[in-house]
């Protein structure tokens, strides 16, 4: 996510039973992944912090079972790093 958006407004709608891979998009406006994790914990969202979008996606993909869905979101900057 980027640091100038309504982060809490988005986090409140995410499912608490998901596994989250917190990372910072490689843009100056990107929100620090540790801060994002702290904010997410207020909404009972659990996960780990990764040093890059690429590393987060690799970890999510490796942990995913055949029937799991790996969703990349947060900002268009995050998505752009994986397409």
Buried (B, 14 or more C-beta within 10 A) or exposed (E): BBBEEEBEEBBEEBEEEEBBBBBBBEBEEBBEBEBBBEBBEEBEBEBEBBEBBEEBBEBBEEEEEEEEEEEBEBBEBBEEBEE
